[in-house]
Amino acid sequence: MKRKIFITGGGGMLASEMEFFYSKRGDDVFAPTIGQLNILEIGKVEDAILHFKPDYVLHTAALHVNDCEEHPEMAFKLNSWATSNLARICQKNNSGFVYISSCGYFGDEVKYYSEYDPVVLKTVYARAKHQGEVLAIKECERTFAIRPGWLFGGSVKQPKNFVYQRYLEASKGGEIKTAGDKFGSPTYIGDLVMKIDEILMADRPGLYHVTGNGGGSRADYVKKIVENCGLKTKVVPVDSGLFPRKANVPDCEMLHNWNLKFIGLSPMPNWEDAIERYCKTMLEELKSE
Ligand SMILES: NC(=O)c1ccc[n+]([C@@H]2O[C@H](COP(=O)([O-])OP(=O)(O)OC[C@H]3O[C@@H](n4cnc5c(N)ncnc54)[C@H](OP(=O)(O)O)[C@@H]3O)[C@@H](O)[C@H]2O)c1
């Protein structure tokens, strides 16, 4: 069955993967960029959704971690208030609302966190994104709140392509110093988009952790990238204090994906295998340029 899919933040890394996936599947996709539709202009957003009549709105647009710390008012306007408005419009239009949330809600203890762990909100980004999640669930009965891990994948042309950036860095030789004390679950956007679609097909609104299976330190992540790009550059795990950030991000963002299991879906692929698959795709893209 052909569906109508509306994606916010068109042109972004995850939104582009979603647009590619649903277009290839034969669905009717509308993914306006910020220049075409700013989600802060809520009247225009409402008109666009009521006109397009999507089966699902996939909401990826957000203000990111460091920008939130610098601009807290905009952080809550975009990540909380605009999210809540989108959810309300979806409720009115009878559209499912997919909110792309965050993994950075659990503080510093190094362990895996499930959907049932209490949150510890250390950054403005975490507070604003989490508030977006709470409001989305309140405003729209058919909200699918998705907490992904550290995202990678997509075209090398995406400015935020983490794997490609590390490939460029490693290609220069020498060594790469990276945090050995920050932990997460790297998540391939190709796998994430497919799993979100499985959740939609199961028609089970709710809260889902959807990350690459397993986890590791930032240094483990970079090592895997370098190895799978066929490079010999040494990766040195260091204290994250060497790279001061505006936001005091949590030490641990590794997630258990319990609710996926509870609704009978298979786990996401292992993150290390996903890096291997993606590096092959990326190197092919570079060769064909
Ligand atoms: N990247 C990660 O590791 C990660 C991890 C967990 C969760 N997430 C969440 O995943 C989602 C997608 O992340 P991503 O990495 O794909 O981000 P991204 O590449 O920066 O995409 C976000 C897009 O939203 C657009 N945007 C910003 N403000 C907007 C507005 N007011 N109206 C319309 N569009 C607007 C951005 O445009 P401009 O670029 O022109 O500003 C950008 O194209 C976000 O919600 C993020 O919080 C990301």
The ligand as an SDF file (V2000), in Angstrom:
LIG
                    3D

 48 52  0  0  0  0  0  0  0  0999 V2000
   23.3680   12.9430   14.8040 N   0  0  0  0  0  0  0  0  0  0  0  0
   23.2800   12.1340   15.8540 C   0  0  0  0  0  0  0  0  0  0  0  0
   24.2330   11.4370   16.2370 O   0  0  0  0  0  0  0  0  0  0  0  0
   21.9580   12.0160   16.5980 C   0  0  0  0  0  0  0  0  0  0  0  0
   21.8460   11.1190   17.6790 C   0  0  0  0  0  0  0  0  0  0  0  0
   20.6100   10.9690   18.3230 C   0  0  0  0  0  0  0  0  0  0  0  0
   19.5170   11.7170   17.8910 C   0  0  0  0  0  0  0  0  0  0  0  0
   19.6610   12.5960   16.8710 N   0  0  0  0  0  0  0  0  0  0  0  0
   18.4690   13.3490   16.4170 C   0  0  0  0  0  0  0  0  0  0  0  0
   18.2200   12.9180   15.0900 O   0  0  0  0  0  0  0  0  0  0  0  0
   17.6050   13.9470   14.3350 C   0  0  0  0  0  0  0  0  0  0  0  0
   18.2950   14.1000   12.9930 C   0  0  0  0  0  0  0  0  0  0  0  0
   19.6580   14.3750   13.1880 O   0  0  0  0  0  0  0  0  0  0  0  0
   20.6360   14.5900   11.9660 P   0  0  0  0  0  0  0  0  0  0  0  0
   21.9710   14.1660   12.4590 O   0  0  0  0  0  0  0  0  0  0  0  0
   20.0690   14.0200   10.7310 O   0  0  0  0  0  0  0  0  0  0  0  0
   20.6190   16.1960   11.8840 O   0  0  0  0  0  0  0  0  0  0  0  0
   20.8950   17.1610   10.6430 P   0  0  0  0  0  0  0  0  0  0  0  0
   21.6710   16.4910    9.5750 O   0  0  0  0  0  0  0  0  0  0  0  0
   21.4310   18.4470   11.2140 O   0  0  0  0  0  0  0  0  0  0  0  0
   19.4110   17.4110   10.1090 O   0  0  0  0  0  0  0  0  0  0  0  0
   18.5140   18.2700   10.7370 C   0  0  0  0  0  0  0  0  0  0  0  0
   17.8840   19.1460    9.6600 C   0  0  0  0  0  0  0  0  0  0  0  0
   16.8830   19.9700   10.2520 O   0  0  0  0  0  0  0  0  0  0  0  0
   16.9880   21.2530    9.6550 C   0  0  0  0  0  0  0  0  0  0  0  0
   16.3860   22.2750   10.5100 N   0  0  0  0  0  0  0  0  0  0  0  0
   16.9180   22.9330   11.5650 C   0  0  0  0  0  0  0  0  0  0  0  0
   16.0470   23.8290   12.0480 N   0  0  0  0  0  0  0  0  0  0  0  0
   14.9390   23.7410   11.2800 C   0  0  0  0  0  0  0  0  0  0  0  0
   13.7100   24.4330   11.2560 C   0  0  0  0  0  0  0  0  0  0  0  0
   13.4510   25.4230   12.1320 N   0  0  0  0  0  0  0  0  0  0  0  0
   12.7760   24.0950   10.3390 N   0  0  0  0  0  0  0  0  0  0  0  0
   13.0280   23.1300    9.4210 C   0  0  0  0  0  0  0  0  0  0  0  0
   14.1910   22.4440    9.3790 N   0  0  0  0  0  0  0  0  0  0  0  0
   15.1350   22.7540   10.2930 C   0  0  0  0  0  0  0  0  0  0  0  0
   18.4780   21.4630    9.4800 C   0  0  0  0  0  0  0  0  0  0  0  0
   18.7320   22.4960    8.5340 O   0  0  0  0  0  0  0  0  0  0  0  0
   20.1030   23.3460    8.6620 P   0  0  0  0  0  0  0  0  0  0  0  0
   21.2090   22.3440    8.5440 O   0  0  0  0  0  0  0  0  0  0  0  0
   20.0230   24.3160    7.5350 O   0  0  0  0  0  0  0  0  0  0  0  0
   20.0650   23.9880   10.0210 O   0  0  0  0  0  0  0  0  0  0  0  0
   18.9040   20.0820    8.9860 C   0  0  0  0  0  0  0  0  0  0  0  0
   18.7650   19.9860    7.5750 O   0  0  0  0  0  0  0  0  0  0  0  0
   17.6350   15.1860   15.2260 C   0  0  0  0  0  0  0  0  0  0  0  0
   16.3610   15.3430   15.7810 O   0  0  0  0  0  0  0  0  0  0  0  0
   18.6480   14.8470   16.3130 C   0  0  0  0  0  0  0  0  0  0  0  0
   18.3280   15.4920   17.5190 O   0  0  0  0  0  0  0  0  0  0  0  0
   20.8450   12.7590   16.2050 C   0  0  0  0  0  0  0  0  0  0  0  0
  1  2  1  0
  2  3  2  0
  2  4  1  0
  4  5  1  0
  4 48  2  0
  5  6  2  0
  6  7  1  0
  7  8  2  0
  8  9  1  0
  8 48  1  0
  9 10  1  0
  9 46  1  0
 10 11  1  0
 11 12  1  0
 11 44  1  0
 12 13  1  0
 13 14  1  0
 14 15  2  0
 14 16  1  0
 14 17  1  0
 17 18  1  0
 18 19  2  0
 18 20  1  0
 18 21  1  0
 21 22  1  0
 22 23  1  0
 23 24  1  0
 23 42  1  0
 24 25  1  0
 25 26  1  0
 25 36  1  0
 26 27  1  0
 26 35  1  0
 27 28  2  0
 28 29  1  0
 29 30  1  0
 29 35  2  0
 30 31  1  0
 30 32  2  0
 32 33  1  0
 33 34  2  0
 34 35  1  0
 36 37  1  0
 36 42  1  0
 37 38  1  0
 38 39  2  0
 38 40  1  0
 38 41  1  0
 42 43  1  0
 44 45  1  0
 44 46  1  0
 46 47  1  0
M  CHG  2   8   1  16  -1
M  END
$$$$
